[in-house]
Amino acid sequence: MKKLKKIILIAAILFVILVIAGVVVAGLFLDKIVKTGIETVAPAITQTTVKVDSVSISALSGSAGVKGMVIGNPEGFKSANAISIGKASVSVVPSSVLSDKIIIHSVEVREPEITFEGSPLGQNNLKKIMDNVNAMAGAAPPVNTNAPVAKSSGASKKLQVDDFLIAGAKVHVVIGGKELTLPLPDIHLTGLGAGPEGITPAALIKEVLGQVTTATIKAVVGSAADLGKGVENLGKEAVGGATKTVGDGVNKLSKGIGNLFGK
C-alpha cells in the first residue's frame, strides 16, 4: 500500500511538472506567434511597415505586453517612422482567445512618440495612413504605398475592447526649419465592439488611429503661433487655384475635422 501511494505521489508530481513545462513552452510559442501575427496583420491594414521588438504573454492570467512597436511612414514621407510605442499592456479574457470573439478587458499605451509630417489641413503622413486603413475597412478606395499587400488581412476574428487608454503621447513636428514637441491629451475609449457583432481589427485600428490623428492635427494647428513664420506653409491648402491660410483652416477644422478621416 505504501509503495502504491509513493507511485501515485511521484506520478502526480510528474504530472504537475509536465503541466508547468507545457504552459511555459506554450507561452514561448504564443509570444512568437502573436509577434508574427502583429507584423503580418497590421501592415496589411495600415499599408506601412510595422515592427515589434518583443511580445510577452501569460496564458494563465490573460495579460500581455508589447515592447518596441514601430509603425513606419507611407511612401513619399521623409521621416522613418510615424508612430513609436515603447510599451503597451493588454488584458484579455483567456477563455475567449479560441472563440469567434476575443474579449479584451483593457489596452494601455503609455507615452507613444508620434512624428507629424506634412500639412494638417492637406496631405500628411497620418492622414495617408488613415486613408489606407479606411480602404481596408471599406470606407475608401485602395491607395498605393511602400508596403506589400497581403492576400488576406487575417482580420476575420471579431474583438471587444472594454477600455482603451493612450496616455502621455507626444508629437514631434518640424515646419519651416522649426521643431516642436507637443503633448497630446489622453485618449480614452470604452465599449469598442461591445455589441454582438464585435469590431474587426481594421475597424479598431481605424477608430484608435482616427482619434490619434485628430488630436495630433488639433495640437499642430494650435501651435501655429509658436512655429512663427514657418507656419505659413503649414496651413496652406490649394483650393481651386487659391490657398487657405491657417486662420481659415482652423475654422474648417473646428467645423468637421472628422470628415478628413472618413468618420
HUSULTA-V466480 format. One record per residue. N is the residue number from 1. RES is the residue in one small letter. SS is DSSP state (H for helix, E for strand, L for the rest). PSI is psi in whole degrees, 0 to 359 (* if undefined). D_LAST is the distance of its C-alpha to the last C-alpha in whole Angstrom. Layout:
n->[N & N]
res->[RES & RES]
ss->[SS & SS]
psi->[PSI & PSI]
d_last->[D_LAST & D_LAST]
This chain:
n->[1 & 2 & 3 & 4 & 5 & 6 & 7 & 8 & 9 & 10 & 11 & 12 & 13 & 14 & 15 & 16 & 17 & 18 & 19 & 20 & 21 & 22 & 23 & 24 & 25 & 26 & 27 & 28 & 29 & 30 & 31 & 32 & 33 & 34 & 35 & 36 & 37 & 38 & 39 & 40 & 41 & 42 & 43 & 44 & 45 & 46 & 47 & 48 & 49 & 50 & 51 & 52 & 53 & 54 & 55 & 56 & 57 & 58 & 59 & 60 & 61 & 62 & 63 & 64 & 65 & 66 & 67 & 68 & 69 & 70 & 71 & 72 & 73 & 74 & 75 & 76 & 77 & 78 & 79 & 80 & 81 & 82 & 83 & 84 & 85 & 86 & 87 & 88 & 89 & 90 & 91 & 92 & 93 & 94 & 95 & 96 & 97 & 98 & 99 & 100 & 101 & 102 & 103 & 104 & 105 & 106 & 107 & 108 & 109 & 110 & 111 & 112 & 113 & 114 & 115 & 116 & 117 & 118 & 119 & 120 & 121 & 122 & 123 & 124 & 125 & 126 & 127 & 128 & 129 & 130 & 131 & 132 & 133 & 134 & 135 & 136 & 137 & 138 & 139 & 140 & 141 & 142 & 143 & 144 & 145 & 146 & 147 & 148 & 149 & 150 & 151 & 152 & 153 & 154 & 155 & 156 & 157 & 158 & 159 & 160 & 161 & 162 & 163 & 164 & 165 & 166 & 167 & 168 & 169 & 170 & 171 & 172 & 173 & 174 & 175 & 176 & 177 & 178 & 179 & 180 & 181 & 182 & 183 & 184 & 185 & 186 & 187 & 188 & 189 & 190 & 191 & 192 & 193 & 194 & 195 & 196 & 197 & 198 & 199 & 200 & 201 & 202 & 203 & 204 & 205 & 206 & 207 & 208 & 209 & 210 & 211 & 212 & 213 & 214 & 215 & 216 & 217 & 218 & 219 & 220 & 221 & 222 & 223 & 224 & 225 & 226 & 227 & 228 & 229 & 230 & 231 & 232 & 233 & 234 & 235 & 236 & 237 & 238 & 239 & 240 & 241 & 242 & 243 & 244 & 245 & 246 & 247 & 248 & 249 & 250 & 251 & 252 & 253 & 254 & 255 & 256 & 257 & 258 & 259 & 260 & 261 & 262 & 263]
res->[m & k & k & l & k & k & i & i & l & i & a & a & i & l & f & v & i & l & v & i & a & g & v & v & v & a & g & l & f & l & d & k & i & v & k & t & g & i & e & t & v & a & p & a & i & t & q & t & t & v & k & v & d & s & v & s & i & s & a & l & s & g & s & a & g & v & k & g & m & v & i & g & n & p & e & g & f & k & s & a & n & a & i & s & i & g & k & a & s & v & s & v & v & p & s & s & v & l & s & d & k & i & i & i & h & s & v & e & v & r & e & p & e & i & t & f & e & g & s & p & l & g & q & n & n & l & k & k & i & m & d & n & v & n & a & m & a & g & a & a & p & p & v & n & t & n & a & p & v & a & k & s & s & g & a & s & k & k & l & q & v & d & d & f & l & i & a & g & a & k & v & h & v & v & i & g & g & k & e & l & t & l & p & l & p & d & i & h & l & t & g & l & g & a & g & p & e & g & i & t & p & a & a & l & i & k & e & v & l & g & q & v & t & t & a & t & i & k & a & v & v & g & s & a & a & d & l & g & k & g & v & e & n & l & g & k & e & a & v & g & g & a & t & k & t & v & g & d & g & v & n & k & l & s & k & g & i & g & n & l & f & g & k]
ss->[L & H & H & H & H & H & H & H & H & H & H & H & H & H & H & H & H & H & H & H & H & H & H & H & H & H & H & H & H & H & H & H & H & H & H & H & H & H & H & H & H & H & H & H & H & H & L & L & L & E & E & E & E & E & E & E & E & E & L & L & L & L & E & E & E & E & E & E & E & E & E & E & L & L & L & L & L & L & L & L & E & E & E & E & E & E & E & E & E & E & E & E & L & H & H & H & L & L & L & L & E & E & E & E & E & E & E & E & E & E & L & L & E & E & E & E & L & E & L & L & L & L & L & E & H & H & H & H & H & H & H & H & H & H & H & H & L & L & L & L & L & L & L & L & L & L & L & L & L & L & L & L & L & L & L & L & L & E & E & E & E & E & E & E & E & E & E & L & L & E & E & E & E & E & E & L & L & E & E & E & E & E & E & L & L & L & E & E & E & E & E & E & L & L & L & L & L & L & E & E & H & H & H & H & H & H & H & H & H & H & H & H & H & H & H & H & H & H & H & H & H & H & L & H & H & H & H & H & H & H & H & H & H & H & L & L & E & E & E & L & L & E & E & E & L & H & H & H & H & H & H & H & H & H & H & H & H & H & H & H & H & L & L]
psi->[316 & 321 & 322 & 317 & 322 & 319 & 317 & 319 & 316 & 318 & 320 & 318 & 316 & 322 & 316 & 318 & 317 & 319 & 314 & 315 & 320 & 319 & 317 & 312 & 315 & 320 & 319 & 316 & 322 & 319 & 312 & 321 & 315 & 318 & 313 & 321 & 316 & 315 & 354 & 312 & 313 & 315 & 329 & 335 & 314 & 341 & 35 & 171 & 144 & 120 & 147 & 131 & 310 & 156 & 132 & 132 & 136 & 105 & 329 & 318 & 342 & 19 & 152 & 153 & 143 & 128 & 142 & 49 & 126 & 125 & 120 & 173 & 151 & 167 & 140 & 353 & 143 & 323 & 142 & 321 & 154 & 315 & 134 & 125 & 113 & 314 & 139 & 146 & 144 & 139 & 120 & 148 & 110 & 321 & 345 & 349 & 324 & 2 & 178 & 338 & 115 & 125 & 120 & 118 & 311 & 151 & 128 & 122 & 118 & 129 & 52 & 153 & 125 & 131 & 119 & 130 & 128 & 198 & 132 & 338 & 2 & 230 & 135 & 169 & 322 & 320 & 325 & 317 & 321 & 321 & 319 & 316 & 318 & 322 & 317 & 326 & 0 & 18 & 355 & 160 & 156 & 155 & 161 & 130 & 186 & 357 & 143 & 144 & 125 & 151 & 328 & 139 & 346 & 23 & 28 & 337 & 141 & 149 & 159 & 122 & 111 & 324 & 125 & 117 & 129 & 117 & 144 & 25 & 147 & 145 & 128 & 124 & 134 & 118 & 132 & 32 & 359 & 143 & 134 & 148 & 118 & 136 & 149 & 144 & 154 & 143 & 120 & 113 & 142 & 156 & 31 & 121 & 26 & 339 & 174 & 333 & 345 & 201 & 140 & 158 & 321 & 318 & 325 & 313 & 320 & 315 & 311 & 312 & 327 & 318 & 317 & 316 & 315 & 313 & 322 & 313 & 321 & 319 & 319 & 314 & 322 & 342 & 12 & 318 & 322 & 332 & 344 & 221 & 327 & 344 & 347 & 321 & 340 & 320 & 2 & 136 & 122 & 127 & 102 & 40 & 350 & 181 & 155 & 137 & 177 & 321 & 314 & 323 & 322 & 320 & 317 & 319 & 315 & 333 & 328 & 62 & 334 & 334 & 340 & 339 & 19 & 31 & *]
d_last->[73 & 72 & 72 & 69 & 67 & 67 & 66 & 63 & 62 & 62 & 60 & 57 & 57 & 56 & 54 & 52 & 52 & 51 & 48 & 47 & 47 & 45 & 42 & 43 & 43 & 40 & 38 & 39 & 38 & 34 & 34 & 34 & 32 & 29 & 29 & 30 & 27 & 25 & 26 & 25 & 22 & 20 & 21 & 20 & 17 & 16 & 19 & 21 & 24 & 24 & 27 & 28 & 32 & 32 & 31 & 33 & 33 & 36 & 36 & 38 & 36 & 32 & 31 & 30 & 30 & 28 & 30 & 29 & 26 & 25 & 22 & 23 & 22 & 21 & 24 & 25 & 24 & 27 & 26 & 27 & 24 & 21 & 21 & 24 & 24 & 28 & 28 & 26 & 27 & 26 & 28 & 28 & 29 & 32 & 33 & 29 & 29 & 31 & 29 & 26 & 24 & 24 & 24 & 24 & 25 & 24 & 22 & 23 & 23 & 25 & 25 & 23 & 24 & 21 & 22 & 20 & 22 & 21 & 19 & 17 & 16 & 17 & 17 & 17 & 18 & 15 & 12 & 15 & 14 & 10 & 11 & 14 & 12 & 9 & 12 & 14 & 11 & 12 & 9 & 11 & 15 & 17 & 18 & 21 & 22 & 25 & 24 & 26 & 24 & 25 & 26 & 24 & 21 & 23 & 20 & 22 & 22 & 20 & 20 & 20 & 19 & 21 & 20 & 19 & 20 & 20 & 23 & 25 & 22 & 24 & 22 & 25 & 24 & 27 & 27 & 30 & 33 & 32 & 30 & 28 & 27 & 25 & 24 & 21 & 20 & 20 & 17 & 18 & 15 & 17 & 18 & 15 & 16 & 19 & 19 & 22 & 19 & 18 & 15 & 16 & 16 & 14 & 11 & 13 & 13 & 9 & 9 & 12 & 11 & 8 & 10 & 13 & 12 & 11 & 14 & 16 & 15 & 16 & 19 & 20 & 20 & 22 & 25 & 26 & 29 & 30 & 29 & 32 & 32 & 30 & 27 & 28 & 26 & 23 & 22 & 23 & 21 & 23 & 22 & 25 & 27 & 27 & 25 & 23 & 24 & 23 & 24 & 22 & 19 & 19 & 19 & 16 & 14 & 15 & 14 & 10 & 9 & 6 & 6 & 8 & 6 & 4 & 0]
